[in-house]
Amino acid sequence: FTSGSTGIPKGVMLTHGNVRHNVDAVEQVIHIKPEDVILGILPFFHSFGFTVTLWGVMALDAKGIYHFNPLDARQVGKLCSRHQATILLSTPTFLRTYTRRCESADLASLNTIVTGAERLPKDVADAFETKFGVRPVEGYGTTETSPVISANPREANKPGSIGRPIPGTQVKIINYDTGEECEPGETGKIMVKGEGVMHGYLNNTEETSLRLKNGWYDTGDLGYLDEDGYLWHRGRMKRFVKIGGEM
């Protein structure tokens, strides 16, 4: 179910193919290796936690370790240190807590941190990098896209952007008045097409037809693509407040 960023939460019908495509694409972007250990702190009712930290571990040749409360910073730190975790998928809110409450040695084994569900403030990334020696990178997604749409590769991070579209996913920006495709650098509605896009909303054909047209999913978000193909988020058509990835 969606978190309710566009009204009442809606059931999103994701196929096995949707989820598997997203897992494989994320593997290509962050280069998950057999020796990697993924630290799973995101709840499984959230599509980010469900696809990447649950199915990612089960479908790929990597180890997963889990803690049920992402705000329990001290236990998360101990778990990371004990199992020498290398990859953390998180929200900026959780990273802020870990920076305050974890010791430097607790998260020293991490080499990849990808955030989503809310914007990554520069001060959060700076503070985390200063204390733990690795800079978080930002990604972007929606429940309707299984969820990852774009992410910054760790070797080609462009701070402030929400990364490049993942393999198998197309992104275009359209003018919200005319519906015409925007030029690079021009802000408009973010539209997404690809193997990760949902089948539709559960028992809601009207909303499905409004958001899915000719295979393109209307995210309701505003942004632009730059000359290098990086996506930049510039807000929503309707404004809400998200804390820790939830409304």
Biotite code that builds the C-alpha atoms (Angstrom):
import biotite.structure as struc

atoms = struc.array([
    struc.Atom([0.000, 0.000, 0.000], chain_id="A", res_id=1, res_name="PHE", atom_name="CA", element="C"),
    struc.Atom([1.088, 3.567, -0.687], chain_id="A", res_id=2, res_name="THR", atom_name="CA", element="C"),
    struc.Atom([1.972, 5.833, 2.223], chain_id="A", res_id=3, res_name="SER", atom_name="CA", element="C"),
    struc.Atom([-0.826, 8.215, 1.268], chain_id="A", res_id=4, res_name="GLY", atom_name="CA", element="C"),
    struc.Atom([1.183, 11.005, -0.355], chain_id="A", res_id=5, res_name="SER", atom_name="CA", element="C"),
    struc.Atom([-1.595, 11.544, -2.919], chain_id="A", res_id=6, res_name="THR", atom_name="CA", element="C"),
    struc.Atom([-4.620, 11.001, -0.649], chain_id="A", res_id=7, res_name="GLY", atom_name="CA", element="C"),
    struc.Atom([-5.984, 7.832, 0.959], chain_id="A", res_id=8, res_name="ILE", atom_name="CA", element="C"),
    struc.Atom([-3.474, 4.919, 0.774], chain_id="A", res_id=9, res_name="PRO", atom_name="CA", element="C"),
    struc.Atom([-4.045, 2.728, -2.283], chain_id="A", res_id=10, res_name="LYS", atom_name="CA", element="C"),
    struc.Atom([-3.277, -0.940, -2.869], chain_id="A", res_id=11, res_name="GLY", atom_name="CA", element="C"),
    struc.Atom([-0.586, -1.257, -5.541], chain_id="A", res_id=12, res_name="VAL", atom_name="CA", element="C"),
    struc.Atom([-0.581, -4.453, -7.586], chain_id="A", res_id=13, res_name="MET", atom_name="CA", element="C"),
    struc.Atom([3.044, -5.460, -8.184], chain_id="A", res_id=14, res_name="LEU", atom_name="CA", element="C"),
    struc.Atom([3.855, -8.616, -10.121], chain_id="A", res_id=15, res_name="THR", atom_name="CA", element="C"),
    struc.Atom([6.710, -11.000, -9.418], chain_id="A", res_id=16, res_name="HIS", atom_name="CA", element="C"),
    struc.Atom([8.266, -9.610, -12.606], chain_id="A", res_id=17, res_name="GLY", atom_name="CA", element="C"),
    struc.Atom([8.021, -6.023, -11.319], chain_id="A", res_id=18, res_name="ASN", atom_name="CA", element="C"),
    struc.Atom([9.850, -6.892, -8.103], chain_id="A", res_id=19, res_name="VAL", atom_name="CA", element="C"),
    struc.Atom([12.467, -9.101, -9.788], chain_id="A", res_id=20, res_name="ARG", atom_name="CA", element="C"),
    struc.Atom([13.252, -6.405, -12.349], chain_id="A", res_id=21, res_name="HIS", atom_name="CA", element="C"),
    struc.Atom([13.785, -3.873, -9.587], chain_id="A", res_id=22, res_name="ASN", atom_name="CA", element="C"),
    struc.Atom([16.059, -6.231, -7.658], chain_id="A", res_id=23, res_name="VAL", atom_name="CA", element="C"),
    struc.Atom([18.205, -6.945, -10.736], chain_id="A", res_id=24, res_name="ASP", atom_name="CA", element="C"),
    struc.Atom([18.416, -3.250, -11.653], chain_id="A", res_id=25, res_name="ALA", atom_name="CA", element="C"),
    struc.Atom([19.458, -2.232, -8.132], chain_id="A", res_id=26, res_name="VAL", atom_name="CA", element="C"),
    struc.Atom([22.142, -4.937, -8.227], chain_id="A", res_id=27, res_name="GLU", atom_name="CA", element="C"),
    struc.Atom([23.544, -3.403, -11.419], chain_id="A", res_id=28, res_name="GLN", atom_name="CA", element="C"),
    struc.Atom([23.544, 0.130, -9.976], chain_id="A", res_id=29, res_name="VAL", atom_name="CA", element="C"),
    struc.Atom([25.221, -0.577, -6.629], chain_id="A", res_id=30, res_name="ILE", atom_name="CA", element="C"),
    struc.Atom([27.129, -3.683, -7.773], chain_id="A", res_id=31, res_name="HIS", atom_name="CA", element="C"),
    struc.Atom([26.113, -6.125, -5.042], chain_id="A", res_id=32, res_name="ILE", atom_name="CA", element="C"),
    struc.Atom([28.747, -8.838, -4.607], chain_id="A", res_id=33, res_name="LYS", atom_name="CA", element="C"),
    struc.Atom([28.643, -12.258, -2.863], chain_id="A", res_id=34, res_name="PRO", atom_name="CA", element="C"),
    struc.Atom([30.736, -10.902, 0.010], chain_id="A", res_id=35, res_name="GLU", atom_name="CA", element="C"),
    struc.Atom([28.324, -8.033, 0.664], chain_id="A", res_id=36, res_name="ASP", atom_name="CA", element="C"),
    struc.Atom([26.175, -7.927, 3.790], chain_id="A", res_id=37, res_name="VAL", atom_name="CA", element="C"),
    struc.Atom([22.960, -5.915, 3.532], chain_id="A", res_id=38, res_name="ILE", atom_name="CA", element="C"),
    struc.Atom([21.764, -4.313, 6.758], chain_id="A", res_id=39, res_name="LEU", atom_name="CA", element="C"),
    struc.Atom([17.955, -4.471, 6.682], chain_id="A", res_id=40, res_name="GLY", atom_name="CA", element="C"),
    struc.Atom([16.287, -1.863, 8.874], chain_id="A", res_id=41, res_name="ILE", atom_name="CA", element="C"),
    struc.Atom([13.417, -0.754, 6.611], chain_id="A", res_id=42, res_name="LEU", atom_name="CA", element="C"),
    struc.Atom([9.961, -2.200, 7.389], chain_id="A", res_id=43, res_name="PRO", atom_name="CA", element="C"),
    struc.Atom([8.655, -4.786, 4.947], chain_id="A", res_id=44, res_name="PHE", atom_name="CA", element="C"),
    struc.Atom([5.301, -2.983, 4.592], chain_id="A", res_id=45, res_name="PHE", atom_name="CA", element="C"),
    struc.Atom([7.303, -0.240, 2.855], chain_id="A", res_id=46, res_name="HIS", atom_name="CA", element="C"),
    struc.Atom([8.093, -1.093, -0.780], chain_id="A", res_id=47, res_name="SER", atom_name="CA", element="C"),
    struc.Atom([11.749, -0.035, -0.379], chain_id="A", res_id=48, res_name="PHE", atom_name="CA", element="C"),
    struc.Atom([12.248, -2.511, 2.463], chain_id="A", res_id=49, res_name="GLY", atom_name="CA", element="C"),
    struc.Atom([10.099, -5.186, 0.814], chain_id="A", res_id=50, res_name="PHE", atom_name="CA", element="C"),
    struc.Atom([11.849, -5.203, -2.561], chain_id="A", res_id=51, res_name="THR", atom_name="CA", element="C"),
    struc.Atom([15.454, -4.347, -1.770], chain_id="A", res_id=52, res_name="VAL", atom_name="CA", element="C"),
    struc.Atom([16.194, -5.607, 1.738], chain_id="A", res_id=53, res_name="THR", atom_name="CA", element="C"),
    struc.Atom([13.871, -8.637, 1.710], chain_id="A", res_id=54, res_name="LEU", atom_name="CA", element="C"),
    struc.Atom([13.665, -9.903, -1.893], chain_id="A", res_id=55, res_name="TRP", atom_name="CA", element="C"),
    struc.Atom([17.066, -8.476, -2.779], chain_id="A", res_id=56, res_name="GLY", atom_name="CA", element="C"),
    struc.Atom([18.697, -10.710, -0.207], chain_id="A", res_id=57, res_name="VAL", atom_name="CA", element="C"),
    struc.Atom([16.632, -13.777, -1.131], chain_id="A", res_id=58, res_name="MET", atom_name="CA", element="C"),
    struc.Atom([17.145, -13.363, -4.888], chain_id="A", res_id=59, res_name="ALA", atom_name="CA", element="C"),
    struc.Atom([20.822, -12.376, -4.926], chain_id="A", res_id=60, res_name="LEU", atom_name="CA", element="C"),
    struc.Atom([23.978, -13.978, -3.623], chain_id="A", res_id=61, res_name="ASP", atom_name="CA", element="C"),
    struc.Atom([24.362, -11.697, -0.609], chain_id="A", res_id=62, res_name="ALA", atom_name="CA", element="C"),
    struc.Atom([23.876, -11.966, 3.128], chain_id="A", res_id=63, res_name="LYS", atom_name="CA", element="C"),
    struc.Atom([21.134, -10.077, 4.958], chain_id="A", res_id=64, res_name="GLY", atom_name="CA", element="C"),
    struc.Atom([20.857, -9.114, 8.620], chain_id="A", res_id=65, res_name="ILE", atom_name="CA", element="C"),
    struc.Atom([17.789, -7.454, 10.127], chain_id="A", res_id=66, res_name="TYR", atom_name="CA", element="C"),
    struc.Atom([16.553, -5.396, 13.046], chain_id="A", res_id=67, res_name="HIS", atom_name="CA", element="C"),
    struc.Atom([12.856, -4.652, 13.512], chain_id="A", res_id=68, res_name="PHE", atom_name="CA", element="C"),
    struc.Atom([13.212, -1.079, 14.791], chain_id="A", res_id=69, res_name="ASN", atom_name="CA", element="C"),
    struc.Atom([15.190, 1.329, 12.565], chain_id="A", res_id=70, res_name="PRO", atom_name="CA", element="C"),
    struc.Atom([15.183, 3.987, 15.302], chain_id="A", res_id=71, res_name="LEU", atom_name="CA", element="C"),
    struc.Atom([16.939, 1.666, 17.779], chain_id="A", res_id=72, res_name="ASP", atom_name="CA", element="C"),
    struc.Atom([20.302, 3.119, 16.785], chain_id="A", res_id=73, res_name="ALA", atom_name="CA", element="C"),
    struc.Atom([22.454, 1.360, 19.358], chain_id="A", res_id=74, res_name="ARG", atom_name="CA", element="C"),
    struc.Atom([21.203, -2.118, 18.454], chain_id="A", res_id=75, res_name="GLN", atom_name="CA", element="C"),
    struc.Atom([21.487, -1.332, 14.733], chain_id="A", res_id=76, res_name="VAL", atom_name="CA", element="C"),
    struc.Atom([25.078, -0.213, 15.316], chain_id="A", res_id=77, res_name="GLY", atom_name="CA", element="C"),
    struc.Atom([25.932, -3.375, 17.261], chain_id="A", res_id=78, res_name="LYS", atom_name="CA", element="C"),
    struc.Atom([24.371, -5.570, 14.573], chain_id="A", res_id=79, res_name="LEU", atom_name="CA", element="C"),
    struc.Atom([26.286, -3.767, 11.824], chain_id="A", res_id=80, res_name="CYS", atom_name="CA", element="C"),
    struc.Atom([29.585, -4.146, 13.673], chain_id="A", res_id=81, res_name="SER", atom_name="CA", element="C"),
    struc.Atom([29.028, -7.798, 14.612], chain_id="A", res_id=82, res_name="ARG", atom_name="CA", element="C"),
    struc.Atom([28.231, -8.883, 11.038], chain_id="A", res_id=83, res_name="HIS", atom_name="CA", element="C"),
    struc.Atom([30.436, -6.326, 9.235], chain_id="A", res_id=84, res_name="GLN", atom_name="CA", element="C"),
    struc.Atom([27.580, -5.004, 7.111], chain_id="A", res_id=85, res_name="ALA", atom_name="CA", element="C"),
    struc.Atom([28.628, -3.310, 3.858], chain_id="A", res_id=86, res_name="THR", atom_name="CA", element="C"),
    struc.Atom([25.357, -1.946, 2.420], chain_id="A", res_id=87, res_name="ILE", atom_name="CA", element="C"),
    struc.Atom([22.664, 0.105, 4.164], chain_id="A", res_id=88, res_name="LEU", atom_name="CA", element="C"),
    struc.Atom([19.366, 1.202, 2.602], chain_id="A", res_id=89, res_name="LEU", atom_name="CA", element="C"),
    struc.Atom([17.843, 3.899, 4.767], chain_id="A", res_id=90, res_name="SER", atom_name="CA", element="C"),
    struc.Atom([15.947, 7.160, 5.023], chain_id="A", res_id=91, res_name="THR", atom_name="CA", element="C"),
    struc.Atom([17.705, 10.443, 5.917], chain_id="A", res_id=92, res_name="PRO", atom_name="CA", element="C"),
    struc.Atom([15.738, 10.569, 9.184], chain_id="A", res_id=93, res_name="THR", atom_name="CA", element="C"),
    struc.Atom([17.277, 7.278, 10.314], chain_id="A", res_id=94, res_name="PHE", atom_name="CA", element="C"),
    struc.Atom([20.771, 8.385, 9.236], chain_id="A", res_id=95, res_name="LEU", atom_name="CA", element="C"),
    struc.Atom([20.413, 11.494, 11.398], chain_id="A", res_id=96, res_name="ARG", atom_name="CA", element="C"),
    struc.Atom([19.665, 9.257, 14.399], chain_id="A", res_id=97, res_name="THR", atom_name="CA", element="C"),
    struc.Atom([22.631, 6.953, 13.690], chain_id="A", res_id=98, res_name="TYR", atom_name="CA", element="C"),
    struc.Atom([24.996, 9.919, 13.400], chain_id="A", res_id=99, res_name="THR", atom_name="CA", element="C"),
    struc.Atom([23.918, 11.126, 16.844], chain_id="A", res_id=100, res_name="ARG", atom_name="CA", element="C"),
    struc.Atom([23.755, 7.827, 18.693], chain_id="A", res_id=101, res_name="ARG", atom_name="CA", element="C"),
    struc.Atom([26.171, 5.339, 17.067], chain_id="A", res_id=102, res_name="CYS", atom_name="CA", element="C"),
    struc.Atom([29.912, 5.185, 17.672], chain_id="A", res_id=103, res_name="GLU", atom_name="CA", element="C"),
    struc.Atom([32.209, 5.665, 14.676], chain_id="A", res_id=104, res_name="SER", atom_name="CA", element="C"),
    struc.Atom([33.351, 2.030, 14.873], chain_id="A", res_id=105, res_name="ALA", atom_name="CA", element="C"),
    struc.Atom([29.766, 0.713, 14.795], chain_id="A", res_id=106, res_name="ASP", atom_name="CA", element="C"),
    struc.Atom([29.221, 1.572, 11.111], chain_id="A", res_id=107, res_name="LEU", atom_name="CA", element="C"),
    struc.Atom([32.848, 1.504, 9.970], chain_id="A", res_id=108, res_name="ALA", atom_name="CA", element="C"),
    struc.Atom([32.328, -1.545, 7.710], chain_id="A", res_id=109, res_name="SER", atom_name="CA", element="C"),
    struc.Atom([29.720, 0.192, 5.507], chain_id="A", res_id=110, res_name="LEU", atom_name="CA", element="C"),
    struc.Atom([30.832, 1.203, 2.015], chain_id="A", res_id=111, res_name="ASN", atom_name="CA", element="C"),
    struc.Atom([27.445, 1.949, 0.404], chain_id="A", res_id=112, res_name="THR", atom_name="CA", element="C"),
    struc.Atom([24.520, 3.893, 1.845], chain_id="A", res_id=113, res_name="ILE", atom_name="CA", element="C"),
    struc.Atom([21.525, 4.650, -0.378], chain_id="A", res_id=114, res_name="VAL", atom_name="CA", element="C"),
    struc.Atom([18.680, 6.802, 0.919], chain_id="A", res_id=115, res_name="THR", atom_name="CA", element="C"),
    struc.Atom([15.133, 7.168, -0.312], chain_id="A", res_id=116, res_name="GLY", atom_name="CA", element="C"),
    struc.Atom([11.550, 8.000, 0.742], chain_id="A", res_id=117, res_name="ALA", atom_name="CA", element="C"),
    struc.Atom([12.460, 11.633, 1.501], chain_id="A", res_id=118, res_name="GLU", atom_name="CA", element="C"),
    struc.Atom([14.970, 14.220, 0.384], chain_id="A", res_id=119, res_name="ARG", atom_name="CA", element="C"),
    struc.Atom([18.576, 13.808, 1.583], chain_id="A", res_id=120, res_name="LEU", atom_name="CA", element="C"),
    struc.Atom([19.651, 17.133, 3.154], chain_id="A", res_id=121, res_name="PRO", atom_name="CA", element="C"),
    struc.Atom([23.280, 18.131, 2.594], chain_id="A", res_id=122, res_name="LYS", atom_name="CA", element="C"),
    struc.Atom([23.892, 18.561, 6.337], chain_id="A", res_id=123, res_name="ASP", atom_name="CA", element="C"),
    struc.Atom([22.785, 14.962, 6.997], chain_id="A", res_id=124, res_name="VAL", atom_name="CA", element="C"),
    struc.Atom([25.101, 13.596, 4.291], chain_id="A", res_id=125, res_name="ALA", atom_name="CA", element="C"),
    struc.Atom([27.995, 15.780, 5.495], chain_id="A", res_id=126, res_name="ASP", atom_name="CA", element="C"),
    struc.Atom([27.607, 14.762, 9.151], chain_id="A", res_id=127, res_name="ALA", atom_name="CA", element="C"),
    struc.Atom([27.331, 11.057, 8.315], chain_id="A", res_id=128, res_name="PHE", atom_name="CA", element="C"),
    struc.Atom([30.405, 11.164, 6.068], chain_id="A", res_id=129, res_name="GLU", atom_name="CA", element="C"),
    struc.Atom([32.417, 13.057, 8.672], chain_id="A", res_id=130, res_name="THR", atom_name="CA", element="C"),
    struc.Atom([31.661, 10.530, 11.409], chain_id="A", res_id=131, res_name="LYS", atom_name="CA", element="C"),
    struc.Atom([31.635, 7.238, 9.477], chain_id="A", res_id=132, res_name="PHE", atom_name="CA", element="C"),
    struc.Atom([33.860, 7.948, 6.463], chain_id="A", res_id=133, res_name="GLY", atom_name="CA", element="C"),
    struc.Atom([31.352, 7.131, 3.706], chain_id="A", res_id=134, res_name="VAL", atom_name="CA", element="C"),
    struc.Atom([28.960, 9.511, 1.973], chain_id="A", res_id=135, res_name="ARG", atom_name="CA", element="C"),
    struc.Atom([25.306, 8.527, 1.523], chain_id="A", res_id=136, res_name="PRO", atom_name="CA", element="C"),
    struc.Atom([23.894, 8.775, -2.005], chain_id="A", res_id=137, res_name="VAL", atom_name="CA", element="C"),
    struc.Atom([20.309, 9.566, -2.885], chain_id="A", res_id=138, res_name="GLU", atom_name="CA", element="C"),
    struc.Atom([17.784, 7.565, -4.868], chain_id="A", res_id=139, res_name="GLY", atom_name="CA", element="C"),
    struc.Atom([14.153, 8.052, -5.842], chain_id="A", res_id=140, res_name="TYR", atom_name="CA", element="C"),
    struc.Atom([11.145, 5.821, -6.210], chain_id="A", res_id=141, res_name="GLY", atom_name="CA", element="C"),
    struc.Atom([7.468, 5.194, -5.593], chain_id="A", res_id=142, res_name="THR", atom_name="CA", element="C"),
    struc.Atom([5.455, 2.203, -4.443], chain_id="A", res_id=143, res_name="THR", atom_name="CA", element="C"),
    struc.Atom([3.944, 2.113, -7.934], chain_id="A", res_id=144, res_name="GLU", atom_name="CA", element="C"),
    struc.Atom([7.374, 1.486, -9.491], chain_id="A", res_id=145, res_name="THR", atom_name="CA", element="C"),
    struc.Atom([8.423, -1.425, -7.252], chain_id="A", res_id=146, res_name="SER", atom_name="CA", element="C"),
    struc.Atom([9.886, 1.100, -5.954], chain_id="A", res_id=147, res_name="PRO", atom_name="CA", element="C"),
    struc.Atom([13.250, 2.322, -7.328], chain_id="A", res_id=148, res_name="VAL", atom_name="CA", element="C"),
    struc.Atom([13.161, 4.689, -10.323], chain_id="A", res_id=149, res_name="ILE", atom_name="CA", element="C"),
    struc.Atom([16.615, 6.240, -10.133], chain_id="A", res_id=150, res_name="SER", atom_name="CA", element="C"),
    struc.Atom([19.718, 6.189, -7.961], chain_id="A", res_id=151, res_name="ALA", atom_name="CA", element="C"),
    struc.Atom([23.143, 7.745, -7.796], chain_id="A", res_id=152, res_name="ASN", atom_name="CA", element="C"),
    struc.Atom([25.853, 5.160, -8.548], chain_id="A", res_id=153, res_name="PRO", atom_name="CA", element="C"),
    struc.Atom([28.413, 5.205, -5.741], chain_id="A", res_id=154, res_name="ARG", atom_name="CA", element="C"),
    struc.Atom([31.229, 5.807, -8.269], chain_id="A", res_id=155, res_name="GLU", atom_name="CA", element="C"),
    struc.Atom([29.363, 8.629, -10.057], chain_id="A", res_id=156, res_name="ALA", atom_name="CA", element="C"),
    struc.Atom([27.377, 10.420, -7.363], chain_id="A", res_id=157, res_name="ASN", atom_name="CA", element="C"),
    struc.Atom([26.003, 13.850, -8.256], chain_id="A", res_id=158, res_name="LYS", atom_name="CA", element="C"),
    struc.Atom([25.020, 15.373, -4.865], chain_id="A", res_id=159, res_name="PRO", atom_name="CA", element="C"),
    struc.Atom([21.641, 17.073, -4.854], chain_id="A", res_id=160, res_name="GLY", atom_name="CA", element="C"),
    struc.Atom([20.300, 14.940, -7.683], chain_id="A", res_id=161, res_name="SER", atom_name="CA", element="C"),
    struc.Atom([18.219, 11.781, -7.264], chain_id="A", res_id=162, res_name="ILE", atom_name="CA", element="C"),
    struc.Atom([20.423, 9.901, -9.699], chain_id="A", res_id=163, res_name="GLY", atom_name="CA", element="C"),
    struc.Atom([20.095, 8.282, -13.096], chain_id="A", res_id=164, res_name="ARG", atom_name="CA", element="C"),
    struc.Atom([17.163, 6.062, -14.110], chain_id="A", res_id=165, res_name="PRO", atom_name="CA", element="C"),
    struc.Atom([17.922, 2.443, -13.273], chain_id="A", res_id=166, res_name="ILE", atom_name="CA", element="C"),
    struc.Atom([18.393, -0.071, -16.140], chain_id="A", res_id=167, res_name="PRO", atom_name="CA", element="C"),
    struc.Atom([15.111, -0.986, -17.825], chain_id="A", res_id=168, res_name="GLY", atom_name="CA", element="C"),
    struc.Atom([13.372, 2.200, -16.674], chain_id="A", res_id=169, res_name="THR", atom_name="CA", element="C"),
    struc.Atom([12.592, 5.231, -18.843], chain_id="A", res_id=170, res_name="GLN", atom_name="CA", element="C"),
    struc.Atom([11.972, 8.697, -17.426], chain_id="A", res_id=171, res_name="VAL", atom_name="CA", element="C"),
    struc.Atom([10.619, 11.698, -19.286], chain_id="A", res_id=172, res_name="LYS", atom_name="CA", element="C"),
    struc.Atom([9.597, 15.154, -18.113], chain_id="A", res_id=173, res_name="ILE", atom_name="CA", element="C"),
    struc.Atom([6.423, 16.669, -19.540], chain_id="A", res_id=174, res_name="ILE", atom_name="CA", element="C"),
    struc.Atom([5.074, 20.200, -19.320], chain_id="A", res_id=175, res_name="ASN", atom_name="CA", element="C"),
    struc.Atom([2.197, 20.168, -16.815], chain_id="A", res_id=176, res_name="TYR", atom_name="CA", element="C"),
    struc.Atom([0.142, 22.560, -18.964], chain_id="A", res_id=177, res_name="ASP", atom_name="CA", element="C"),
    struc.Atom([0.767, 21.354, -22.529], chain_id="A", res_id=178, res_name="THR", atom_name="CA", element="C"),
    struc.Atom([1.781, 17.714, -21.984], chain_id="A", res_id=179, res_name="GLY", atom_name="CA", element="C"),
    struc.Atom([4.773, 18.178, -24.317], chain_id="A", res_id=180, res_name="GLU", atom_name="CA", element="C"),
    struc.Atom([8.151, 16.694, -23.414], chain_id="A", res_id=181, res_name="GLU", atom_name="CA", element="C"),
    struc.Atom([10.480, 19.162, -21.709], chain_id="A", res_id=182, res_name="CYS", atom_name="CA", element="C"),
    struc.Atom([14.011, 20.058, -22.715], chain_id="A", res_id=183, res_name="GLU", atom_name="CA", element="C"),
    struc.Atom([16.943, 19.212, -20.374], chain_id="A", res_id=184, res_name="PRO", atom_name="CA", element="C"),
    struc.Atom([16.888, 21.545, -17.382], chain_id="A", res_id=185, res_name="GLY", atom_name="CA", element="C"),
    struc.Atom([13.191, 22.400, -17.802], chain_id="A", res_id=186, res_name="GLU", atom_name="CA", element="C"),
    struc.Atom([10.972, 21.470, -14.829], chain_id="A", res_id=187, res_name="THR", atom_name="CA", element="C"),
    struc.Atom([7.811, 19.466, -15.414], chain_id="A", res_id=188, res_name="GLY", atom_name="CA", element="C"),
    struc.Atom([5.980, 16.317, -14.303], chain_id="A", res_id=189, res_name="LYS", atom_name="CA", element="C"),
    struc.Atom([8.085, 13.174, -13.855], chain_id="A", res_id=190, res_name="ILE", atom_name="CA", element="C"),
    struc.Atom([6.737, 10.294, -15.962], chain_id="A", res_id=191, res_name="MET", atom_name="CA", element="C"),
    struc.Atom([8.058, 6.726, -15.705], chain_id="A", res_id=192, res_name="VAL", atom_name="CA", element="C"),
    struc.Atom([7.827, 3.694, -17.979], chain_id="A", res_id=193, res_name="LYS", atom_name="CA", element="C"),
    struc.Atom([9.447, 0.276, -17.674], chain_id="A", res_id=194, res_name="GLY", atom_name="CA", element="C"),
    struc.Atom([9.356, -3.224, -16.252], chain_id="A", res_id=195, res_name="GLU", atom_name="CA", element="C"),
    struc.Atom([8.972, -1.981, -12.681], chain_id="A", res_id=196, res_name="GLY", atom_name="CA", element="C"),
    struc.Atom([5.730, -0.060, -13.258], chain_id="A", res_id=197, res_name="VAL", atom_name="CA", element="C"),
    struc.Atom([2.725, -1.543, -11.421], chain_id="A", res_id=198, res_name="MET", atom_name="CA", element="C"),
    struc.Atom([-0.137, -3.505, -12.971], chain_id="A", res_id=199, res_name="HIS", atom_name="CA", element="C"),
    struc.Atom([-2.585, -1.002, -11.429], chain_id="A", res_id=200, res_name="GLY", atom_name="CA", element="C"),
    struc.Atom([-4.374, -0.069, -8.206], chain_id="A", res_id=201, res_name="TYR", atom_name="CA", element="C"),
    struc.Atom([-6.322, -2.756, -6.372], chain_id="A", res_id=202, res_name="LEU", atom_name="CA", element="C"),
    struc.Atom([-10.084, -2.469, -7.086], chain_id="A", res_id=203, res_name="ASN", atom_name="CA", element="C"),
    struc.Atom([-9.621, 1.086, -8.355], chain_id="A", res_id=204, res_name="ASN", atom_name="CA", element="C"),
    struc.Atom([-9.843, 1.292, -12.140], chain_id="A", res_id=205, res_name="THR", atom_name="CA", element="C"),
    struc.Atom([-10.604, 5.007, -12.075], chain_id="A", res_id=206, res_name="GLU", atom_name="CA", element="C"),
    struc.Atom([-7.398, 5.949, -10.256], chain_id="A", res_id=207, res_name="GLU", atom_name="CA", element="C"),
    struc.Atom([-5.433, 3.460, -12.380], chain_id="A", res_id=208, res_name="THR", atom_name="CA", element="C"),
    struc.Atom([-6.635, 5.110, -15.600], chain_id="A", res_id=209, res_name="SER", atom_name="CA", element="C"),
    struc.Atom([-5.724, 8.553, -14.248], chain_id="A", res_id=210, res_name="LEU", atom_name="CA", element="C"),
    struc.Atom([-2.154, 7.579, -13.350], chain_id="A", res_id=211, res_name="ARG", atom_name="CA", element="C"),
    struc.Atom([-1.303, 5.005, -16.051], chain_id="A", res_id=212, res_name="LEU", atom_name="CA", element="C"),
    struc.Atom([-1.524, 6.024, -19.717], chain_id="A", res_id=213, res_name="LYS", atom_name="CA", element="C"),
    struc.Atom([0.093, 4.073, -22.576], chain_id="A", res_id=214, res_name="ASN", atom_name="CA", element="C"),
    struc.Atom([2.453, 2.417, -20.100], chain_id="A", res_id=215, res_name="GLY", atom_name="CA", element="C"),
    struc.Atom([3.613, 5.729, -18.604], chain_id="A", res_id=216, res_name="TRP", atom_name="CA", element="C"),
    struc.Atom([3.075, 6.252, -14.875], chain_id="A", res_id=217, res_name="TYR", atom_name="CA", element="C"),
    struc.Atom([2.405, 9.827, -13.720], chain_id="A", res_id=218, res_name="ASP", atom_name="CA", element="C"),
    struc.Atom([4.334, 10.188, -10.439], chain_id="A", res_id=219, res_name="THR", atom_name="CA", element="C"),
    struc.Atom([2.730, 13.516, -9.494], chain_id="A", res_id=220, res_name="GLY", atom_name="CA", element="C"),
    struc.Atom([6.241, 14.773, -8.745], chain_id="A", res_id=221, res_name="ASP", atom_name="CA", element="C"),
    struc.Atom([7.976, 17.708, -10.373], chain_id="A", res_id=222, res_name="LEU", atom_name="CA", element="C"),
    struc.Atom([11.570, 17.624, -11.563], chain_id="A", res_id=223, res_name="GLY", atom_name="CA", element="C"),
    struc.Atom([13.928, 17.852, -14.509], chain_id="A", res_id=224, res_name="TYR", atom_name="CA", element="C"),
    struc.Atom([16.612, 15.854, -16.299], chain_id="A", res_id=225, res_name="LEU", atom_name="CA", element="C"),
    struc.Atom([19.990, 17.526, -16.745], chain_id="A", res_id=226, res_name="ASP", atom_name="CA", element="C"),
    struc.Atom([22.358, 17.216, -19.730], chain_id="A", res_id=227, res_name="GLU", atom_name="CA", element="C"),
    struc.Atom([24.028, 14.163, -18.141], chain_id="A", res_id=228, res_name="ASP", atom_name="CA", element="C"),
    struc.Atom([20.755, 12.300, -17.661], chain_id="A", res_id=229, res_name="GLY", atom_name="CA", element="C"),
    struc.Atom([20.546, 12.844, -13.891], chain_id="A", res_id=230, res_name="TYR", atom_name="CA", element="C"),
    struc.Atom([17.114, 13.447, -12.405], chain_id="A", res_id=231, res_name="LEU", atom_name="CA", element="C"),
    struc.Atom([16.468, 16.385, -10.045], chain_id="A", res_id=232, res_name="TRP", atom_name="CA", element="C"),
    struc.Atom([13.407, 16.506, -7.785], chain_id="A", res_id=233, res_name="HIS", atom_name="CA", element="C"),
    struc.Atom([11.625, 19.827, -7.420], chain_id="A", res_id=234, res_name="ARG", atom_name="CA", element="C"),
    struc.Atom([8.552, 19.045, -5.304], chain_id="A", res_id=235, res_name="GLY", atom_name="CA", element="C"),
    struc.Atom([5.053, 17.648, -5.754], chain_id="A", res_id=236, res_name="ARG", atom_name="CA", element="C"),
    struc.Atom([1.978, 18.833, -7.564], chain_id="A", res_id=237, res_name="MET", atom_name="CA", element="C"),
    struc.Atom([0.297, 18.520, -4.147], chain_id="A", res_id=238, res_name="LYS", atom_name="CA", element="C"),
    struc.Atom([2.336, 19.257, -1.058], chain_id="A", res_id=239, res_name="ARG", atom_name="CA", element="C"),
    struc.Atom([2.487, 16.990, 1.996], chain_id="A", res_id=240, res_name="PHE", atom_name="CA", element="C"),
    struc.Atom([5.009, 16.473, 4.788], chain_id="A", res_id=241, res_name="VAL", atom_name="CA", element="C"),
    struc.Atom([7.000, 13.237, 5.051], chain_id="A", res_id=242, res_name="LYS", atom_name="CA", element="C"),
    struc.Atom([8.959, 12.245, 8.169], chain_id="A", res_id=243, res_name="ILE", atom_name="CA", element="C"),
    struc.Atom([10.979, 9.037, 8.101], chain_id="A", res_id=244, res_name="GLY", atom_name="CA", element="C"),
    struc.Atom([9.413, 8.082, 4.783], chain_id="A", res_id=245, res_name="GLY", atom_name="CA", element="C"),
    struc.Atom([5.863, 8.120, 6.140], chain_id="A", res_id=246, res_name="GLU", atom_name="CA", element="C"),
    struc.Atom([3.161, 10.788, 5.913], chain_id="A", res_id=247, res_name="MET", atom_name="CA", element="C"),
])
